[in-house]
Amino acid sequence: VSNDVRLWHKVQKKRAELDLLTTFLENRRRDIQGIKTSISEEQRTIAEKKRKRTGLLAHIHDRKESALSALEELTEASRRLDDTIRGLEDPTKKTRQDLPLFTAKKGRLPMPVKGSVVSSFGRYKDPRFDIYHFRNGIEIKAGKEAPIRAVHAGNVLYAGWFKGYGNIIVIDHGQGYYSLSAHALSLAKKVGESVKNGEIIGVVGDTGSLEDPCLYFEIRYHGKPVNPEVWIKGATGVTHGCRQQENPCLSRLFSCPQFLTSYNPT
């Protein structure tokens, strides 16, 4: 009997040890399963991030290619405008004697519209795509249908639609100087008509623009663009030179996939 009791206690002890081992192994199994689950979830997360990154890189590449194409078309529109203005010039024409000297107003010309300069004359770069371009004028943010006024007296050389710029009006101010206003909703003057200083020549719109209503304005001397901010009183405020700021129009262009798939500069 004594031996049977000792054997029974031994069996019970072994059973208890086995139960403890079973519990330990079950806990370890659960831990391992949890680790496997975590690893699987992490792998799925990594795969999803990789997929999104690949898609994002492809999207950025497509956007850059589309933006470059659009920029080339805008540059071509600028070249066409240069050719048109040069064609309008008549080197044999004498300056009207009744026109006040344009050069006498340097630094004192009025703003062509009430608003603020949002893009300056000169070379600029979009830092996201390393795209350089040269802006021949300035962009003035203004309310839709705000009156556009002549900065100086002169004669209208061109008034109408121009691809890439919308409605534009070019005024000859004498001495080889011209002003150009673009993106107008409508024009109030016709070719050949004279304008007075401060006279309304149109209203602000967004024709041919990639931005909200704004006025694109240039001053040219014998067909070559000069910095309007040097001529217009109160037009400064945006850093000059090789600036790193984004062009508002191109910024809108880069951030609008719908536009990138349907761009038409007309």
Stockholm file with secondary structure:
# STOCKHOLM 1.0

chainA/1-266         VSNDVRLWHKVQKKRAELDLLTTFLENRRRDIQGIKTSISEEQRTIAEKKRKRTGLLAHIHDRKESALSALEELTEASRRLDDTIRGLEDPTKKTRQDLPLFTAKKGRLPMPVKGSVVSSFGRYKDPRFDIYHFRNGIEIKAGKEAPIRAVHAGNVLYAGWFKGYGNIIVIDHGQGYYSLSAHALSLAKKVGESVKNGEIIGVVGDTGSLEDPCLYFEIRYHGKPVNPEVWIKGATGVTHGCRQQENPCLSRLFSCPQFLTSYNPT
#=GR chainA/1-266 SS CHHHHHHHHHHHHHHHHHHHHHHHHHHHHHHHHHHHHHHHHHHHHHHHHHHHHHHHHHHHHHHHHHHHHHHHHHHHHHHHHHHHHHHHCCTTCCCCTTSCCSGGGTTTBCCSSSSEEEECSEEEEETTTTEEEEESSEEEECCTTCEEECSSCEEEEEEEEETTTEEEEEEEEETTEEEEEEEEEEESCCTTCEECTTCEEEEECCTTCSSSSEEEEEEEETTEEECHHHHBTTCCCSCCSSBCCCCHHHHHHHTCHHHHTSCCCC
#=GC SS_cons         CHHHHHHHHHHHHHHHHHHHHHHHHHHHHHHHHHHHHHHHHHHHHHHHHHHHHHHHHHHHHHHHHHHHHHHHHHHHHHHHHHHHHHHHCCTTCCCCTTSCCSGGGTTTBCCSSSSEEEECSEEEEETTTTEEEEESSEEEECCTTCEEECSSCEEEEEEEEETTTEEEEEEEEETTEEEEEEEEEEESCCTTCEECTTCEEEEECCTTCSSSSEEEEEEEETTEEECHHHHBTTCCCSCCSSBCCCCHHHHHHHTCHHHHTSCCCC
//
